[in-house]
Amino acid sequence: MPTLLRRRHARDGTMCGRVNIEGPALAEALAAAWPEARDWPLANLYGHAQINVAPQAWVPVLRQDGALLRQRWWFPTPPSAGAGLTTFNARCERALGSPLYGPWLPTHRCVLPVTSFMEWWRLPDGRRLPYLLRPRAPGPLYLAGVGRPALSADAPGMGGEEAGGFAVLTCPARPELKWLHHREPRLLTLAGARAWLGSLAPEVLARGLSAPQAAVPLEVLPLGAAVGDARRQDPALLDPLGPPWVFGDPVPDPPRRPRVGCSKPSDGHACAPWSRTGQCAAEASPLPLRRPS
């Protein structure tokens, strides 16, 4: 089933619900990798960074017709899907047979170029810890997507851009990443992105959707809890709280839950054991706190 939500922004536990588009750097990388970029309005679309981007945002996407333009990360759903329901993710393994996405996959495939994306690690104690996933080598990540036109001719666009929207395709997470989330966005290599936007026979499209995830190496970095608020778009949100995890490393140990009264209760702060006075030993200026009962 597609990711269907009541009309609201994605919460921090939703699969592939946040991306980062670090504008000028991404524009430079696209110009170097795509000869056709000379016809794209890179300066206009990537003049500034878009940080902590959540569904419903307008973002630059590559389309099958060769255009690069802004579209809304929010797949239009017909009334038959249910009142007030929308979707922004589509499962690869079910998309082609879906009445919602299937009709549009042959002609409305798209690619969302990003510099990184976020996932939340759900711990048994209920905490959700945010992590940044980015390529190990500098360059863009290409996320496969499917779009569709607006449901009506008078649907509003943005700044002259086409109305309608798109959903990001997701697939089962690679074994190395299942500790973080059971799914991940469908990542494409540069050659894969070109093929996805090209002409594909139906059987080739079906095989591509069911194929294993591309071998795109990533590094995973812990972030602070503030990134959970989609209204915040400060680049400092992407400052990691610790060293990166890379494929082949053991699963990281989750940080301890902050002690009661600790003045550094961010998800990345691992409180040291309680001292004899009942204070967090990691505090620079400990407060006189009671030991929790």
JOPE-V695556 format. One record per backbone hydrogen bond with DSSP energy under -0.5 kcal/mol. NH is the residue of the N-H (numbers start at 1). CO is the residue of the C=O. E is the energy in kcal/mol with one decimal. If there is no record, write none. Layout:
# JOPE-V695556
NH/CO/E + NH/CO/E
This chain:
# JOPE-V695556
3/89/-1.4 + 4/2/-1.2 + 5/86/-2.4 + 7/84/-0.8 + 8/6/-1.0 + 14/11/-1.9 + 17/14/-0.9 + 18/118/-0.5 + 19/53/-1.7 + 20/116/-2.6 + 21/50/-3.2 + 23/21/-1.6 + 26/22/-2.2 + 27/23/-2.8 + 28/24/-2.1 + 29/25/-1.9 + 30/26/-2.5 + 31/27/-2.4 + 32/28/-1.6 + 33/29/-1.5 + 34/30/-2.4 + 35/33/-0.6 + 37/34/-2.1 + 38/35/-1.3 + 39/36/-2.0 + 40/37/-1.7 + 42/40/-2.0 + 45/41/-2.5 + 46/42/-2.9 + 50/21/-3.0 + 51/49/-0.6 + 53/19/-2.8 + 55/17/-0.6 + 56/73/-2.3 + 57/54/-1.5 + 59/57/-0.6 + 59/71/-2.5 + 61/69/-2.7 + 62/111/-2.9 + 63/67/-2.5 + 64/109/-0.9 + 66/63/-1.7 + 69/61/-1.9 + 69/67/-0.5 + 71/59/-2.5 + 73/57/-2.9 + 74/72/-2.2 + 75/87/-2.8 + 81/78/-2.3 + 82/79/-1.7 + 85/82/-1.5 + 86/5/-1.8 + 87/75/-0.9 + 88/3/-0.7 + 90/168/-2.2 + 92/170/-3.2 + 94/91/-1.2 + 95/91/-1.5 + 96/92/-0.6 + 98/95/-1.2 + 102/98/-2.4 + 104/101/-1.7 + 105/101/-1.2 + 105/102/-0.6 + 106/102/-0.6 + 107/104/-0.6 + 108/104/-2.9 + 110/145/-2.3 + 111/62/-2.2 + 112/143/-2.9 + 113/111/-0.7 + 114/141/-2.6 + 115/20/-2.7 + 116/20/-1.2 + 117/133/-2.1 + 118/18/-1.9 + 119/131/-2.0 + 121/129/-3.1 + 122/120/-0.7 + 122/180/-0.5 + 123/121/-0.7 + 123/127/-3.0 + 126/123/-2.1 + 129/121/-2.3 + 130/128/-0.5 + 131/119/-2.7 + 132/221/-3.2 + 133/117/-3.2 + 134/132/-0.5 + 134/219/-2.0 + 135/115/-0.5 + 136/217/-1.4 + 141/114/-3.4 + 142/188/-0.7 + 143/112/-2.2 + 143/141/-0.6 + 144/142/-0.5 + 144/186/-2.5 + 145/110/-2.6 + 146/167/-2.2 + 147/108/-3.2 + 148/165/-2.1 + 155/152/-1.6 + 161/158/-2.0 + 165/148/-1.9 + 166/72/-1.8 + 167/146/-2.6 + 168/88/-2.5 + 169/144/-2.7 + 170/90/-2.7 + 171/184/-2.7 + 173/182/-2.2 + 177/174/-2.0 + 178/174/-0.7 + 178/175/-0.8 + 180/177/-1.5 + 181/177/-1.8 + 184/171/-2.4 + 186/169/-2.8 + 187/185/-0.8 + 188/142/-2.4 + 193/189/-2.8 + 194/190/-2.1 + 195/191/-2.3 + 196/192/-2.6 + 197/193/-1.6 + 198/194/-0.6 + 198/195/-1.0 + 200/198/-0.6 + 205/201/-2.6 + 206/202/-2.2 + 207/203/-2.0 + 208/204/-2.4 + 209/205/-2.1 + 210/206/-1.4 + 211/207/-0.9 + 214/187/-0.7 + 216/214/-2.3 + 217/215/-0.7 + 219/134/-2.5 + 220/245/-3.1 + 221/132/-2.6 + 223/130/-2.4 + 227/224/-1.4 + 228/225/-2.1 + 229/226/-1.7 + 230/228/-0.8 + 232/229/-2.0 + 237/234/-2.4 + 238/235/-1.8 + 239/236/-1.8 + 241/222/-2.7 + 245/220/-3.3 + 247/218/-0.7 + 249/246/-2.4 + 262/259/-2.1 + 269/266/-1.6 + 270/268/-0.7 + 271/269/-0.9 + 275/279/-2.0 + 278/275/-1.7 + 281/273/-0.8 + 281/279/-0.6 + 283/280/-1.7 + 286/283/-0.5 + 289/287/-1.4
